[in-house]
Amino acid sequence: MKSLHALKSVLAVAVISVLLFSACAAKKDSVALFKSNVEGKNWQLALVKAASDNNTVIFDFKKQDPKKFSDIYTIMFDGEKAFGKAAPNRYIAPYTLGKDFAITFKPIAGTLMMGIFTPEGLSEHEYFQLLQNVSSWKLNNDAQLILNSGDKVLIFAPTNIPAK
């Protein structure tokens, strides 16, 4: 009887250990995935969609005038800071990665240039608000970076635009 009780105790400890190690591994795996596949690459916003409204497109980079907006809404992650170009200002924002693909941005600091033109569908202010509300990230099968921001989804594609 004692050996059955001891066996149950050992089994319970083993199960708890596996669950704890799995939780740590999941956090480490999502962070490692981010560091190896997202950090150090320059990304450009391709689309903003409404997540709950039949994926209504709010912003589509392809519909922008390339003469005015070829290098807008970029983001690059480097360590614990994200930086890029909005429309027209450059910005920087600390970010934190969490378990289960969580990511949060701290307040964004940017330059104070006045834009002559506003991109169709998304102002710079709205872009900054969307970044401030991001809660999670993922990579899709098209190697796009997806940032979930409340009821909106930001879809970034890798770009060859040099980070400045």
Secondary structure, DSSP 8 states (H G I E B T S, - for coil): -HHHHHHHHHHHHHHHHHHHHHHHHHHHHHHHHHHHHTTT-EEEEEEEEETTTTT-EEEEGGGS-HHHHTT-SEEEEETTEEEEE-SS-EEEEEEEE-GGGBEEE---EE-----SS--TT--HHHHHHHHHTEEEEEE-TTS-EEEEETTEEEEEEE------
